[in-house]
Structures are given as structure tokens and as C-alpha cells.
């Protein structure tokens, strides 16, 4: 697509994107789409609310959950799975939990939901069932990248998107504690104002996001 359509993927593209997506999924990868489309300029607006895309001149928004606005059309980018991970250094000091219920006696790094102000609950899905674990935590953060950095440093256990830590789990830098309970997913959508002829720059960015989420 890059070679065949570079001439029509051009102009300024304004993207309203969830801050968590920016920090964990996109950060460090923007250069690849700019290199593929030399005539494209990109403006990323990271914020918690989707707002009014038309009034604000936004071309596309990237958000978790299906958009509720009747005037928007959406394309699902991915269903992102969660992984519960810890660094080998943490496990050496505190032992490895055998079941999610064991997390109640471990140090967990919780992430604050910007919409509610409360930490995200820790849910586990698998084996045809689902349940929530009340985690024990002395550290709650509002920044997903801080959560991941502290987890890698051995501060505690964290729940993160599996695609983000895939290479770290393969290398052994992080350990997937409960792969059999990792069926919970969060849908990630791209939404844009309804229009008959979707600009190629929007199509190109959505395809880029699909690649990032694989």
C-alpha cells in the first residue's frame, strides 16, 4: 500500500487518541508511517475524551470500546488481550503466585482509570469462567508507561496488554503468570465522521494501527 498509494496519502492528519494507546502501543513507532508516506503530516492529540470530531476538525479517533455517537462510523482495530506479568527479580524475592487469588498477598501495581478516578479492577477470564480479584497494592499510577517501567524494575506485578510485552515475555524480561487466565480482551476502535469517500490518509493510519496491535 505504501508504494502504490503514497501519492494520495498526503496532507495533515489530526488523530484523537487514547493516552494509554499512545504510551504503550504507538510510542516509538510513528516514524514508520511518516517514512512510508513522505507527503503526510501527523498531529496526535492524546486525551481521555473523544469530544466532537467534526467541530474540532479531527480526522480519526482511536478509543477503547465501540463508539456511541450515532454520527460516527467505526472499524475495530483489534481485541487486545491482557497479561498479568512480573519481573524475574520480583518473583525471586516474593515467589511466583500459582493462581490469581494469590495476588491478594502480592504487591500489585494498579492503574487509575482516568474516567472514574478509581483503579481498574483486575479481572481474569478463562476455562469458561470469569472473576475479579481484589489486589493488594501500595502503588497506584495514572501513567501506563510508569506502571510498565516499575514492573520491569521488579517493584510489583502488573496487568498490561499482551501485545505490548510480547517480546519481553519471549526474552524472559517479564514472566506471564497466568496464561490460562488471559482470555479477557478490550476492543480498540478507530472512529471517524460518516463520509462516503474516506480519505486515503485515514485509511493508511487505521491500517498502521492494525499492524501495531497484532
FENTA-V390039 format. One record per helix or strand of 2 or more residues. SS is the DSSP state (2 for helix, 1 for strand). FROM is the first residue (numbers start at 1). LEN is the number of residues. Records with the same first field share a line. If there is no record, write none. Layout:
SS: FROM-LEN + FROM-LEN
This chain:
2: 2-4 + 19-8 + 30-7 + 53-4 + 88-7 + 100-6 + 144-9 + 162-10 + 179-3 + 200-13
1: 11-7 + 40-7 + 60-5 + 72-15 + 108-5 + 122-5 + 129-5 + 139-3 + 157-5 + 175-2 + 185-9
